[in-house]
């Protein structure tokens, strides 16, 4: 029996799956760099962008999010507060 014949179904299935792509880590790093370069305006901009996205999703029926806060209303409140702090800090500097 050759080595290929001895591999079995389990190993062939595992070999077909592509490796995990850690895209979120690249996104987080990009957001961190933009925030570092642009400062509070980036925080306010990302908060507003997130708020608009969650608002639209909430209006379409999303009530539980994959976000750590889980409840969409809490996520909206968090993003609104973050946007307000970002705008306050940007105007103040």
C-alpha positions in Angstrom: 0.0 0.0 0.0 1.4 3.4 -1.0 1.4 6.4 1.3 -1.3 8.1 -0.8 -3.6 5.2 -0.4 -3.1 5.2 3.3 -4.0 8.8 3.9 -7.7 8.2 4.2 -10.7 10.5 3.8 -10.1 12.6 6.9 -6.7 13.9 5.7 -8.0 14.5 2.2 -10.9 16.7 3.6 -8.4 18.6 5.8 -6.1 19.2 2.8 -8.9 20.8 0.8 -9.8 23.5 3.3 -7.9 26.7 2.7 -5.9 28.2 5.6 -7.6 30.8 7.8 -7.2 34.3 6.5 -6.8 36.8 9.4 -8.3 39.7 7.5 -9.7 41.3 10.6 -6.2 41.8 11.9 -5.2 43.7 8.8 -8.4 45.8 9.1 -7.7 46.6 12.8 -4.1 47.6 11.9 -5.3 49.9 9.1 -7.9 51.5 11.4 -5.2 52.0 14.1 -2.8 53.7 11.6 -5.5 56.0 10.3 -6.5 56.9 13.8 -2.9 57.6 14.8 -2.3 59.7 11.7 -5.6 61.6 11.6 -6.4 61.6 15.3 -9.8 62.4 16.7 -11.3 63.1 13.2 -10.7 59.4 12.4 -12.3 58.3 15.6 -15.4 60.5 14.9 -15.5 59.3 11.2 -15.3 55.6 12.0 -17.9 56.0 14.8 -20.3 57.8 12.4 -19.7 55.2 9.7 -20.3 52.4 12.2 -23.4 54.1 13.6 -24.9 54.5 10.1 -24.2 50.8 9.3 -25.7 49.6 12.6 -28.7 52.0 12.3 -29.6 50.6 8.8 -29.1 47.0 10.1 -31.3 47.7 13.1 -34.1 49.2 10.9 -33.9 46.0 8.8 -34.4 43.8 11.9 -31.0 43.1 13.4 -31.5 42.9 17.2 -28.4 40.9 18.2 -25.0 41.7 16.9 -21.7 39.8 16.9 -20.2 42.8 18.6 -19.1 42.3 22.2 -22.1 44.4 23.4 -24.5 42.0 21.7 -27.6 44.3 21.8 -27.8 46.5 18.7 -29.2 49.4 20.8 -26.1 49.3 23.1 -23.8 49.2 20.0 -25.6 52.3 18.7 -25.3 54.1 22.0 -21.6 53.2 22.2 -20.9 54.5 18.7 -22.9 57.7 19.3 -20.9 58.4 22.4 -17.6 57.6 20.6 -18.5 59.9 17.8 -19.4 62.7 20.2 -16.1 62.3 22.0 -14.2 62.2 18.7 -15.9 65.4 17.5 -15.4 67.1 20.8 -11.7 66.2 20.9 -11.2 67.3 17.2 -12.8 70.7 17.7 -11.0 71.2 21.0 -7.5 70.6 19.5 
